[in-house]
Amino acid sequence: DAGVIQSPRHEVTEMGQEVTLRCKLISGHNSLFWYRQTMMRGLELLIYFNNNVPIDDSGMPEDRFSAKMPNASFSTLKIQPSEPRDSAVYFCASSLRSGRRDGYTFGSGTRLTVV
Amino acid sequence: RKEVEQDPGPFNVPEGATVAFNCTYSNSASQSFFWYRQDCRKEPKLLMSVYSSGNEDGRFTAQLNRASQYISLLIRDSKLSDSATYLCVVTLDSSYKLIFGSGTRLLVRP
Protein backbone atom coordinates (compact mmCIF):
# COMPACT_ATOMS: atom_id res chain seq x y z
CA ASP A 1 0.00 0.00 0.00
CA ALA A 2 1.51 3.31 -1.09
CA GLY A 3 -0.20 5.29 1.65
CA VAL A 4 -1.75 8.71 1.22
CA ILE A 5 0.02 10.52 -1.59
CA GLN A 6 0.16 14.29 -1.79
CA SER A 7 1.54 16.50 -4.49
CA PRO A 8 3.42 18.66 -4.86
CA ARG A 9 5.70 18.29 -1.84
CA HIS A 10 6.71 21.94 -2.04
CA GLU A 11 5.06 24.87 -3.76
CA VAL A 12 6.32 28.43 -3.95
CA THR A 13 4.01 30.86 -5.66
CA GLU A 14 3.41 34.55 -5.95
CA MET A 15 0.55 36.29 -4.23
CA GLY A 16 -2.54 36.28 -6.39
CA GLN A 17 -1.76 33.05 -8.18
CA GLU A 18 -3.97 29.98 -8.09
CA VAL A 19 -2.62 27.00 -6.17
CA THR A 20 -3.92 23.44 -6.45
CA LEU A 21 -2.94 20.78 -3.96
CA ARG A 22 -3.63 17.13 -4.69
CA CYS A 23 -4.26 14.08 -2.58
CA LYS A 24 -4.72 10.39 -3.36
CA LEU A 25 -6.38 8.34 -0.65
CA ILE A 26 -5.46 4.89 0.50
CA SER A 27 -7.45 2.34 -1.45
CA GLY A 28 -10.59 1.35 0.45
CA HIS A 29 -10.65 4.40 2.71
CA ASN A 30 -13.81 6.45 2.47
CA SER A 31 -13.10 9.49 4.62
CA LEU A 32 -10.81 12.29 3.51
CA PHE A 33 -9.60 15.21 5.58
CA TRP A 34 -7.65 18.35 4.69
CA TYR A 35 -5.64 19.93 7.51
CA ARG A 36 -3.45 23.01 7.63
CA GLN A 37 -0.55 23.38 10.05
CA THR A 38 1.16 26.60 11.08
CA MET A 39 3.38 27.44 14.01
CA MET A 40 0.82 29.86 15.39
CA ARG A 41 -2.35 27.79 15.04
CA GLY A 42 -1.16 24.18 14.98
CA LEU A 43 -3.17 21.63 13.02
CA GLU A 44 -6.55 22.92 11.87
CA LEU A 45 -9.18 20.88 10.06
CA LEU A 46 -10.24 22.64 6.89
CA ILE A 47 -12.76 20.23 5.43
CA TYR A 48 -13.71 16.60 5.50
CA PHE A 49 -15.48 14.31 3.10
CA ASN A 50 -17.18 11.00 3.65
CA ASN A 51 -17.95 8.86 0.63
CA ASN A 52 -17.05 11.80 -1.63
CA VAL A 53 -19.55 14.11 0.05
CA PRO A 54 -18.34 17.19 1.97
CA ILE A 55 -19.58 16.77 5.53
CA ASP A 56 -17.99 19.68 7.34
CA ASP A 57 -16.32 22.65 5.65
CA SER A 58 -16.58 24.99 8.61
CA GLY A 59 -12.81 25.17 8.83
CA MET A 60 -12.32 26.54 5.34
CA PRO A 61 -10.95 30.02 5.97
CA GLU A 62 -12.81 31.92 3.27
CA ASP A 63 -14.18 31.72 -0.23
CA ARG A 64 -10.72 31.70 -1.71
CA PHE A 65 -10.45 28.08 -0.57
CA SER A 66 -12.32 25.27 -2.27
CA ALA A 67 -12.03 21.49 -2.12
CA LYS A 68 -13.38 18.78 -4.34
CA MET A 69 -13.48 15.03 -4.35
CA PRO A 70 -14.29 14.04 -7.93
CA ASN A 71 -13.98 10.33 -7.17
CA ALA A 72 -13.48 7.97 -4.27
CA SER A 73 -9.71 8.07 -4.38
CA PHE A 74 -8.72 11.64 -5.21
CA SER A 75 -9.17 15.15 -3.85
CA THR A 76 -7.98 18.65 -4.63
CA LEU A 77 -7.68 21.75 -2.47
CA LYS A 78 -7.57 24.97 -4.42
CA ILE A 79 -6.65 28.47 -3.26
CA GLN A 80 -7.52 31.30 -5.60
CA PRO A 81 -6.15 33.91 -5.25
CA SER A 82 -3.38 32.92 -2.87
CA GLU A 83 -2.11 35.27 -0.17
CA PRO A 84 1.06 35.23 1.96
CA ARG A 85 -0.96 34.29 5.06
CA ASP A 86 -1.90 31.04 3.32
CA SER A 87 1.70 29.87 3.73
CA ALA A 88 1.56 26.66 5.75
CA VAL A 89 1.91 22.91 5.48
CA TYR A 90 -1.24 21.33 4.10
CA PHE A 91 -1.88 17.71 5.00
CA CYS A 92 -4.52 15.38 3.76
CA ALA A 93 -5.45 12.26 5.67
CA SER A 94 -7.71 9.34 4.99
CA SER A 95 -9.41 6.79 7.16
CA LEU A 96 -11.85 3.96 7.21
CA ARG A 97 -14.99 5.17 8.88
CA SER A 98 -15.84 1.83 10.37
CA GLY A 99 -13.99 0.79 13.48
CA ARG A 100 -14.05 3.16 16.42
CA ARG A 101 -10.36 2.77 17.14
CA ASP A 102 -9.05 3.64 13.71
CA GLY A 103 -6.74 6.58 13.48
CA TYR A 104 -5.98 8.41 10.34
CA THR A 105 -3.13 8.05 7.89
CA PHE A 106 -1.63 11.33 6.85
CA GLY A 107 0.14 12.16 3.65
CA SER A 108 3.57 13.75 3.73
CA GLY A 109 2.10 17.19 3.26
CA THR A 110 2.53 20.07 0.85
CA ARG A 111 4.64 22.94 2.11
CA LEU A 112 3.17 26.07 0.55
CA THR A 113 4.97 29.38 0.49
CA VAL A 114 3.19 32.40 -0.96
CA VAL A 115 5.48 35.36 -1.56
CA ARG B 1 -10.84 27.76 25.87
CA LYS B 2 -9.13 25.36 23.44
CA GLU B 3 -10.85 22.04 22.88
CA VAL B 4 -7.64 20.13 23.56
CA GLU B 5 -4.93 21.64 25.73
CA GLN B 6 -1.35 20.51 26.15
CA ASP B 7 1.76 21.90 27.77
CA PRO B 8 3.90 22.94 24.77
CA GLY B 9 7.16 22.13 26.54
CA PRO B 10 9.84 21.56 25.53
CA PHE B 11 10.60 18.76 27.91
CA ASN B 12 14.35 18.26 27.91
CA VAL B 13 15.31 14.95 29.49
CA PRO B 14 18.37 12.66 29.52
CA GLU B 15 18.35 9.28 27.88
CA GLY B 16 16.81 6.66 30.11
CA ALA B 17 14.53 9.09 31.90
CA THR B 18 10.83 8.62 32.39
CA VAL B 19 8.70 11.47 31.12
CA ALA B 20 4.96 12.10 31.28
CA PHE B 21 2.75 14.33 29.17
CA ASN B 22 -0.70 15.47 30.11
CA CYS B 23 -3.61 16.64 28.05
CA THR B 24 -7.07 17.93 28.92
CA TYR B 25 -10.11 18.11 26.67
CA SER B 26 -13.12 20.34 27.09
CA ASN B 27 -15.96 18.38 25.52
CA SER B 28 -17.33 15.61 27.69
CA ALA B 29 -18.89 14.05 24.58
CA SER B 30 -15.45 13.16 23.23
CA GLN B 31 -15.44 9.50 22.30
CA SER B 32 -12.07 8.39 21.01
CA PHE B 33 -8.61 9.42 22.09
CA PHE B 34 -5.20 9.08 20.53
CA TRP B 35 -1.61 10.11 20.84
CA TYR B 36 0.15 11.05 17.62
CA ARG B 37 3.81 11.68 17.13
CA GLN B 38 5.17 14.26 14.71
CA ASP B 39 8.81 14.54 13.77
CA CYS B 40 10.21 17.80 12.49
CA ARG B 41 8.96 18.53 8.96
CA LYS B 42 7.07 15.25 8.82
CA GLU B 43 3.44 14.25 8.98
CA PRO B 44 1.72 13.21 12.21
CA LYS B 45 1.70 9.46 12.79
CA LEU B 46 -0.47 7.47 15.12
CA LEU B 47 1.48 6.43 18.19
CA MET B 48 -1.29 4.73 20.09
CA SER B 49 -4.98 4.80 20.85
CA VAL B 50 -6.03 5.50 24.42
CA TYR B 51 -8.51 3.13 26.02
CA SER B 52 -10.60 3.71 29.12
CA SER B 53 -8.82 0.92 30.95
CA GLY B 54 -5.41 2.31 30.10
CA ASN B 55 -3.07 0.60 27.71
CA GLU B 56 0.59 -0.08 27.24
CA ASP B 57 2.75 -0.53 24.16
CA GLY B 58 6.32 -1.34 25.06
CA ARG B 59 7.80 1.70 26.79
CA PHE B 60 4.66 3.78 26.23
CA THR B 61 1.65 3.84 28.55
CA ALA B 62 -1.51 5.83 27.93
CA GLN B 63 -4.20 6.60 30.49
CA LEU B 64 -7.64 8.13 30.17
CA ASN B 65 -9.64 9.71 32.98
CA ARG B 66 -13.10 10.54 31.63
CA ALA B 67 -14.30 12.08 34.87
CA SER B 68 -11.48 14.62 34.82
CA GLN B 69 -11.34 14.79 31.01
CA TYR B 70 -7.65 14.09 31.16
CA ILE B 71 -5.31 11.96 29.06
CA SER B 72 -1.72 11.09 29.78
CA LEU B 73 1.23 9.51 28.03
CA LEU B 74 4.14 8.02 29.93
CA ILE B 75 7.41 7.19 28.21
CA ARG B 76 9.83 4.99 30.13
CA ASP B 77 13.54 4.56 29.41
CA SER B 78 13.46 7.37 26.87
CA LYS B 79 15.62 7.09 23.77
CA LEU B 80 17.18 9.77 21.58
CA SER B 81 14.77 8.66 18.86
CA ASP B 82 11.80 9.61 21.05
CA SER B 83 12.60 13.28 20.42
CA ALA B 84 9.53 14.61 18.62
CA THR B 85 6.32 16.51 19.20
CA TYR B 86 3.54 14.49 20.81
CA LEU B 87 0.01 15.45 19.83
CA CYS B 88 -3.02 14.68 21.96
CA VAL B 89 -6.05 14.00 19.77
CA VAL B 90 -9.75 13.48 20.46
CA THR B 91 -12.77 12.78 18.32
CA LEU B 92 -16.37 13.72 18.91
CA ASP B 93 -19.26 11.35 18.25
CA SER B 94 -18.89 9.09 15.26
CA SER B 95 -17.75 11.70 12.79
CA TYR B 96 -14.07 10.80 13.17
CA LYS B 97 -13.19 14.49 12.99
CA LEU B 98 -9.83 14.60 14.76
CA ILE B 99 -9.25 17.53 17.07
CA PHE B 100 -5.58 18.10 17.77
CA GLY B 101 -3.87 19.67 20.69
CA SER B 102 -0.99 21.98 19.89
CA GLY B 103 1.54 19.34 20.87
CA THR B 104 4.23 18.82 23.49
CA ARG B 105 7.79 18.88 22.32
CA LEU B 106 10.20 16.32 23.77
CA LEU B 107 13.96 16.56 23.50
CA VAL B 108 15.95 13.57 24.71
CA ARG B 109 19.64 14.37 25.21
CA PRO B 110 22.57 11.93 25.37
Chai-1 contact restraints between the chains, C-beta under 6 A:
chainA,res_idxA,chainB,res_idxB,connection_type,confidence,min_distance_angstrom,max_distance_angstrom,comment,restraint_id
A,S31,B,Y96,contact,1.0,0.0,6.0,A-B,restraint_1
A,G42,B,S102,contact,1.0,0.0,6.0,A-B,restraint_2
A,L43,B,F100,contact,1.0,0.0,6.0,A-B,restraint_3
A,F91,B,E43,contact,1.0,0.0,6.0,A-B,restraint_4
A,S95,B,Y96,contact,1.0,0.0,6.0,A-B,restraint_5
A,R100,B,S32,contact,1.0,0.0,6.0,A-B,restraint_6
A,R101,B,S49,contact,1.0,0.0,6.0,A-B,restraint_7
A,G103,B,F34,contact,1.0,0.0,6.0,A-B,restraint_8
A,G103,B,L46,contact,1.0,0.0,6.0,A-B,restraint_9
A,F106,B,E43,contact,1.0,0.0,6.0,A-B,restraint_10
A,F106,B,P44,contact,1.0,0.0,6.0,A-B,restraint_11
A,S108,B,E43,contact,1.0,0.0,6.0,A-B,restraint_12
A,G109,B,E43,contact,1.0,0.0,6.0,A-B,restraint_13
